[in-house]
């Protein structure tokens, strides 16, 4: 079983930055990828960014050039550096860990960007 915990959310003014962390624990052997999603009020959950075992990254068009996903060498912790934040980035951010056991979601961390 894999446990996933996100942290680092908060309230920030537009133009500011935050760094989210995603820590996986438990049966973490063979984690394939870690991804960030977000869900704004009244909207569906949407993909933000992902990083694979080889370091391959993928970003949603809406965050390209502003957000950077990275991963520790132990491949159990991932980060989402969010710069030049906009009010539209306000959402609950969720981390998903993909392993041979399947996909595991965290509880989410709130990010609020004020204008």
MDAnalysis code that builds the backbone (N, CA, C; Angstrom):
import MDAnalysis as mda
import numpy as np

u = mda.Universe.empty(345, n_residues=115, atom_resindex=np.repeat(np.arange(115), 3), trajectory=True)
u.add_TopologyAttr("name", ["N", "CA", "C"] * 115)
u.add_TopologyAttr("resid", np.arange(1, 116))
u.add_TopologyAttr("resname", ["UNK", "UNK", "UNK", "UNK", "UNK", "UNK", "UNK", "UNK", "UNK", "UNK", "UNK", "UNK", "UNK", "UNK", "UNK", "UNK", "UNK", "UNK", "UNK", "UNK", "UNK", "UNK", "UNK", "UNK", "UNK", "UNK", "UNK", "UNK", "UNK", "UNK", "UNK", "UNK", "UNK", "UNK", "UNK", "UNK", "UNK", "UNK", "UNK", "UNK", "UNK", "UNK", "UNK", "UNK", "UNK", "UNK", "UNK", "UNK", "UNK", "UNK", "UNK", "UNK", "UNK", "UNK", "UNK", "UNK", "UNK", "UNK", "UNK", "UNK", "UNK", "UNK", "UNK", "UNK", "UNK", "UNK", "UNK", "UNK", "UNK", "UNK", "UNK", "UNK", "UNK", "UNK", "UNK", "UNK", "UNK", "UNK", "UNK", "UNK", "UNK", "UNK", "UNK", "UNK", "UNK", "UNK", "UNK", "UNK", "UNK", "UNK", "UNK", "UNK", "UNK", "UNK", "UNK", "UNK", "UNK", "UNK", "UNK", "UNK", "UNK", "UNK", "UNK", "UNK", "UNK", "UNK", "UNK", "UNK", "UNK", "UNK", "UNK", "UNK", "UNK", "UNK", "UNK"])
u.atoms.positions = np.array([
    [0.841, -1.185, 0.000],
    [0.000, 0.000, 0.000],
    [0.881, 1.242, 0.000],
    [0.443, 2.245, -0.702],
    [1.186, 3.503, -0.795],
    [0.379, 4.609, -0.128],
    [1.047, 5.413, 0.661],
    [0.418, 6.600, 1.237],
    [1.029, 7.832, 0.574],
    [0.178, 8.824, 0.354],
    [0.613, 10.049, -0.334],
    [0.171, 11.253, 0.486],
    [1.105, 12.143, 0.761],
    [0.799, 13.347, 1.531],
    [1.327, 14.571, 0.795],
    [0.430, 15.526, 0.552],
    [0.839, 16.786, -0.062],
    [1.010, 17.850, 1.008],
    [1.837, 18.823, 0.724],
    [2.008, 19.963, 1.616],
    [2.492, 21.163, 0.817],
    [2.420, 22.326, 1.454],
    [2.972, 23.525, 0.827],
    [1.956, 24.505, 0.282],
    [0.694, 24.158, 0.358],
    [-0.317, 25.083, -0.139],
    [-0.450, 26.300, 0.766],
    [-1.232, 27.270, 0.308],
    [-1.443, 28.462, 1.109],
    [-2.063, 29.577, 0.307],
    [-2.037, 30.760, 0.871],
    [-2.596, 31.956, 0.248],
    [-1.441, 32.834, -0.234],
    [-1.528, 33.259, -1.485],
    [-0.463, 34.073, -2.057],
    [-1.083, 35.103, -2.989],
    [-0.427, 36.220, -3.139],
    [-0.917, 37.240, -4.069],
    [-0.539, 36.879, -5.503],
    [-1.304, 37.380, -6.435],
    [-1.003, 37.163, -7.843],
    [0.421, 37.629, -8.144],
    [1.119, 36.833, -8.926],
    [2.515, 37.122, -9.226],
    [3.493, 36.452, -8.284],
    [2.971, 35.906, -7.199],
    [3.822, 35.259, -6.218],
    [4.133, 33.822, -6.577],
    [4.695, 33.107, -5.597],
    [5.097, 31.726, -5.854],
    [4.824, 30.861, -4.628],
    [4.707, 29.576, -4.899],
    [4.571, 28.549, -3.866],
    [5.296, 27.304, -4.347],
    [5.686, 26.487, -3.399],
    [6.289, 25.193, -3.730],
    [5.524, 24.100, -3.008],
    [4.929, 23.210, -3.774],
    [4.196, 22.090, -3.211],
    [5.105, 20.866, -3.138],
    [4.872, 20.054, -2.119],
    [5.608, 18.804, -1.966],
    [4.636, 17.638, -1.948],
    [5.091, 16.518, -2.473],
    [4.314, 15.280, -2.468],
    [5.224, 14.175, -1.985],
    [4.896, 13.596, -0.843],
    [5.729, 12.553, -0.265],
    [4.986, 11.226, -0.280],
    [5.628, 10.224, -0.856],
    [5.058, 8.880, -0.890],
    [5.757, 8.014, 0.143],
    [4.987, 7.157, 0.803],
    [5.551, 6.238, 1.778],
    [4.815, 4.900, 1.679],
    [5.355, 3.913, 2.391],
    [4.757, 2.590, 2.325],
    [5.436, 1.753, 1.263],
    [4.649, 1.091, 0.436],
    [5.182, 0.218, -0.618],
    [5.557, 1.049, -1.835],
    [6.673, 1.746, -1.717],
    [7.055, 2.711, -2.758],
    [7.992, 2.133, -3.803],
    [8.296, 0.845, -3.709],
    [9.204, 0.257, -4.689],
    [8.594, 0.332, -6.075],
    [9.382, 0.800, -7.015],
    [8.930, 0.803, -8.398],
    [7.958, 1.893, -8.776],
    [7.986, 3.014, -8.061],
    [7.108, 4.121, -8.447],
    [7.456, 4.537, -9.872],
    [6.462, 4.586, -10.722],
    [6.688, 4.909, -12.125],
    [6.621, 6.402, -12.396],
    [5.648, 7.037, -11.829],
    [5.458, 8.456, -12.118],
    [4.732, 9.120, -10.958],
    [4.934, 10.408, -10.864],
    [4.205, 11.226, -9.899],
    [3.610, 12.396, -10.675],
    [2.360, 12.652, -10.420],
    [1.673, 13.704, -11.167],
    [0.924, 14.633, -10.228],
    [0.747, 15.849, -10.670],
    [-0.069, 16.838, -9.955],
    [-1.315, 17.132, -10.781],
    [-2.420, 17.198, -10.083],
    [-3.695, 17.603, -10.656],
    [-4.257, 18.718, -9.776],
    [-5.251, 19.397, -10.293],
    [-5.906, 20.418, -9.475],
    [-7.394, 20.453, -9.791],
    [-8.142, 20.904, -8.802],
    [-9.590, 21.013, -8.982],
    [-10.065, 22.315, -8.373],
    [-10.577, 23.168, -9.219],
    [-11.132, 24.438, -8.770],
    [-12.608, 24.248, -8.433],
    [-13.174, 25.119, -7.626],
    [-14.596, 24.986, -7.254],
    [-15.489, 24.950, -8.484],
    [-16.356, 23.951, -8.530],
    [-17.301, 23.835, -9.638],
    [-16.714, 23.309, -10.922],
    [-15.451, 22.924, -10.900],
    [-14.805, 22.423, -12.120],
    [-14.291, 21.008, -11.920],
    [-14.022, 20.340, -13.038],
    [-13.472, 18.995, -12.958],
    [-11.996, 19.037, -12.614],
    [-11.524, 17.942, -12.065],
    [-10.103, 17.826, -11.771],
    [-9.342, 17.812, -13.087],
    [-8.240, 18.556, -13.138],
    [-7.467, 18.638, -14.369],
    [-5.990, 18.373, -14.115],
    [-5.352, 17.846, -15.137],
    [-3.932, 17.539, -15.089],
    [-3.126, 18.824, -15.057],
    [-2.051, 18.819, -14.252],
    [-1.160, 19.977, -14.178],
    [0.232, 19.623, -14.704],
    [0.834, 18.588, -14.129],
    [2.190, 18.220, -14.523],
    [2.487, 16.812, -14.038],
    [3.465, 16.166, -14.673],
    [3.885, 14.839, -14.240],
    [5.375, 14.668, -14.500],
    [5.955, 13.716, -13.767],
    [7.362, 13.376, -13.958],
    [7.506, 11.871, -13.869],
    [8.217, 11.290, -14.846],
    [8.407, 9.856, -14.891],
    [9.716, 9.442, -14.257],
    [9.969, 8.139, -14.226],
    [11.172, 7.601, -13.585],
    [12.430, 8.130, -14.238],
    [12.425, 8.335, -15.504],
    [13.607, 8.846, -16.189],
    [13.724, 10.348, -16.144],
    [12.806, 10.980, -15.442],
    [12.828, 12.431, -15.364],
    [12.044, 13.129, -16.448],
    [11.370, 12.359, -17.265],
    [10.559, 12.975, -18.322],
    [9.399, 13.746, -17.720],
    [9.239, 14.971, -18.148],
    [8.189, 15.821, -17.592],
    [7.149, 16.173, -18.648],
    [5.965, 16.455, -18.155],
    [4.850, 16.839, -19.016],
    [4.064, 17.905, -18.280],
    [3.613, 18.928, -19.017],
    [2.896, 20.036, -18.390],
    [1.625, 20.361, -19.157],
    [0.638, 20.818, -18.425],
    [-0.539, 21.375, -19.070],
    [-0.149, 22.713, -19.709],
    [-0.778, 23.032, -20.810],
    [-0.444, 24.285, -21.505],
    [-0.613, 25.500, -20.594],
    [-1.578, 25.443, -19.705],
    [-1.891, 26.593, -18.857],
    [-0.796, 26.917, -17.846],
    [0.118, 25.968, -17.610],
    [1.153, 26.194, -16.596],
    [2.559, 26.176, -17.180],
    [2.693, 25.858, -18.445],
    [4.015, 25.804, -19.066],
    [4.730, 27.137, -18.926],
    [5.994, 27.041, -18.537],
    [6.783, 28.251, -18.360],
    [6.653, 28.895, -16.996],
    [5.656, 28.454, -16.228],
    [5.459, 29.013, -14.875],
    [5.675, 27.976, -13.786],
    [5.290, 26.730, -14.052],
    [5.410, 25.670, -13.068],
    [6.533, 24.715, -13.472],
    [7.215, 24.169, -12.462],
    [8.256, 23.183, -12.698],
    [8.071, 22.015, -11.743],
    [8.035, 20.819, -12.293],
    [7.925, 19.619, -11.462],
    [9.304, 18.987, -11.361],
    [9.627, 18.498, -10.177],
    [10.917, 17.842, -9.969],
    [10.730, 16.688, -8.993],
    [11.796, 15.918, -8.821],
    [11.678, 14.701, -8.029],
    [13.003, 14.445, -7.329],
    [12.934, 13.974, -6.085],
    [14.135, 13.603, -5.364],
    [14.771, 12.372, -5.993],
    [16.053, 12.176, -5.705],
    [16.746, 11.010, -6.247],
    [16.135, 9.701, -5.765],
    [15.538, 9.729, -4.568],
    [14.921, 8.490, -4.067],
    [13.595, 8.208, -4.770],
    [13.158, 9.139, -5.586],
    [11.938, 9.015, -6.394],
    [10.678, 8.823, -5.564],
    [10.748, 9.184, -4.292],
    [9.571, 9.058, -3.442],
    [8.936, 10.412, -3.151],
    [9.633, 11.477, -3.462],
    [9.143, 12.820, -3.192],
    [9.215, 13.649, -4.457],
    [8.152, 14.361, -4.710],
    [8.122, 15.246, -5.875],
    [7.705, 16.635, -5.434],
    [8.081, 17.605, -6.237],
    [7.803, 18.995, -5.915],
    [7.154, 19.678, -7.118],
    [6.369, 20.674, -6.819],
    [5.806, 21.500, -7.874],
    [6.113, 22.953, -7.517],
    [7.074, 23.522, -8.216],
    [7.405, 24.929, -8.023],
    [6.472, 25.746, -8.904],
    [5.704, 26.607, -8.282],
    [4.705, 27.386, -9.008],
    [5.074, 28.857, -8.922],
    [5.408, 29.437, -10.044],
    [5.797, 30.847, -10.116],
    [4.764, 31.637, -10.902],
    [4.826, 32.939, -10.741],
    [3.928, 33.860, -11.447],
    [2.487, 33.359, -11.318],
    [2.081, 33.118, -10.108],
    [0.754, 32.564, -9.871],
    [-0.335, 33.554, -10.259],
    [-1.438, 32.989, -10.741],
    [-2.574, 33.787, -11.179],
    [-3.804, 33.373, -10.381],
    [-4.794, 34.240, -10.280],
    [-6.026, 33.847, -9.578],
    [-6.640, 32.568, -10.158],
    [-6.478, 32.346, -11.456],
    [-7.013, 31.134, -12.082],
    [-6.314, 29.872, -11.597],
    [-5.189, 30.004, -10.933],
    [-4.493, 28.839, -10.390],
    [-5.093, 28.393, -9.063],
    [-6.026, 29.156, -8.536],
    [-6.673, 28.790, -7.281],
    [-7.401, 27.462, -7.420],
    [-7.051, 26.527, -6.552],
    [-7.629, 25.185, -6.620],
    [-7.080, 24.345, -5.477],
    [-7.667, 23.185, -5.308],
    [-7.051, 22.161, -4.464],
    [-6.128, 21.352, -5.364],
    [-4.891, 21.228, -4.952],
    [-3.896, 20.517, -5.743],
    [-3.702, 19.120, -5.156],
    [-3.814, 18.135, -6.025],
    [-3.697, 16.742, -5.622],
    [-2.483, 16.095, -6.273],
    [-1.851, 15.221, -5.529],
    [-0.737, 14.454, -6.046],
    [-1.197, 13.023, -6.295],
    [-0.770, 12.465, -7.421],
    [-1.069, 11.081, -7.740],
    [0.233, 10.339, -7.953],
    [0.375, 9.229, -7.249],
    [1.567, 8.392, -7.378],
    [1.181, 7.114, -8.112],
    [1.898, 6.828, -9.178],
    [1.635, 5.637, -9.983],
    [2.726, 4.608, -9.727],
    [2.323, 3.432, -9.282],
    [3.276, 2.374, -8.962],
    [2.714, 1.055, -9.480],
    [3.493, -0.029, -9.347],
    [2.961, -1.337, -9.761],
    [1.686, -1.734, -9.027],
    [1.433, -1.093, -7.876],
    [0.216, -1.398, -7.121],
    [-0.989, -0.609, -7.630],
    [-0.748, 0.324, -8.522],
    [-1.833, 1.143, -9.045],
    [-1.590, 2.611, -8.775],
    [-2.666, 3.399, -8.822],
    [-2.565, 4.836, -8.588],
    [-3.111, 5.173, -7.207],
    [-2.389, 6.038, -6.516],
    [-2.798, 6.474, -5.182],
    [-2.831, 7.993, -5.147],
    [-3.923, 8.533, -4.638],
    [-4.091, 9.975, -4.547],
    [-3.876, 10.444, -3.116],
    [-3.359, 11.660, -3.000],
    [-3.291, 12.303, -1.707],
    [-4.588, 13.022, -1.394],
    [-4.635, 13.661, -0.221],
    [-5.845, 14.350, 0.216],
    [-5.983, 15.745, -0.388],
    [-4.892, 16.261, -0.915],
    [-4.938, 17.569, -1.546],
    [-4.455, 18.679, -0.627],
    [-4.011, 19.749, -1.244],
    [-3.590, 20.946, -0.511],
    [-4.144, 22.167, -1.228],
    [-4.707, 23.079, -0.466],
    [-5.382, 24.243, -1.043],
    [-4.374, 25.314, -1.439],
    [-4.526, 25.805, -2.647],
    [-3.755, 26.949, -3.123],
    [-4.743, 28.052, -3.491],
    [-4.574, 29.199, -2.884],
    [-5.447, 30.335, -3.167],
    [-4.594, 31.515, -3.605],
    [-4.910, 32.052, -4.766],
    [-4.172, 33.189, -5.313],
    [-5.104, 34.389, -5.363],
    [-4.763, 35.412, -4.616],
    [-5.601, 36.608, -4.572],
    [-5.153, 37.613, -5.622],
    [-6.112, 38.360, -6.121],
    [-5.789, 39.344, -7.178],
    [-5.436, 40.698, -6.602],
])
